[in-house]
Every structure is written in C-alpha cells, then in structure tokens.
Amino acid sequence: MPRKTVLCDNVVLDALAFDRYHGESTNASERRRMLSIIYKAMNEELTPLEFKALSEYYINGKKMKDIADERGVNPSTVTRQIRRAKDKILHIAKYY
C-alpha cells in the first residue's frame, strides 16, 4: 500500500483535510483525536533527529536512502531512528 504524501506545516490539520477530501475518513472525531495524540508525541517525546527522519519519511514521502544521503549517514541509522520514533509513538498511543 503506498504511503500518503502530505506536505504542510500543520501536520494534523492538513492530514485530516487530505483524508476528508479523498473520502477515506470513517470516524472523523476518532481520527482527529489520534492524530493530535501522535502530533503531540512527535513534538514532545522524539529527539530532533527522530522527528526529522519520521516526518521526512512519512509526511514528505522520501526514501530512507535519500534521507541518509542528505545527512551523510548510513541508511541503517535512519532506519533505526524511524523505528525508535515509531516505537515511542506507539507506546504513548496505546495509553489513549
């Protein structure tokens, strides 16, 4: 399944607008609540490198290899940063 690409400064509102425009929202209030939790977790719990890697991969749709090349690091470093960021967000989200 291809990733959605959402280019914006306000991740939560633009992702909601994108889903609503494409008719994929089944429960808008629950989706809005989960997106706000994820956005808050991203801002407060992730390191700057984790945040940037996660947002570039999922929001801007870049490949991990391209992110690694831009930073001058090994692709496995970016993979680990994204995995750690996802683990942190999932850990926080399961409490809600």
Stockholm file with secondary structure:
# STOCKHOLM 1.0

chainA/1-96         MPRKTVLCDNVVLDALAFDRYHGESTNASERRRMLSIIYKAMNEELTPLEFKALSEYYINGKKMKDIADERGVNPSTVTRQIRRAKDKILHIAKYY
#=GR chainA/1-96 SS CCCCCCCCSSHHHHHHHHHHHTTCCSCHHHHHHHHHHHHHHHHHHSCHHHHHHHIIIIISCCCHHHHHHHHTSCHHHHHHHHHHHHHHHHHHHTTC
#=GC SS_cons        CCCCCCCCSSHHHHHHHHHHHTTCCSCHHHHHHHHHHHHHHHHHHSCHHHHHHHIIIIISCCCHHHHHHHHTSCHHHHHHHHHHHHHHHHHHHTTC
//
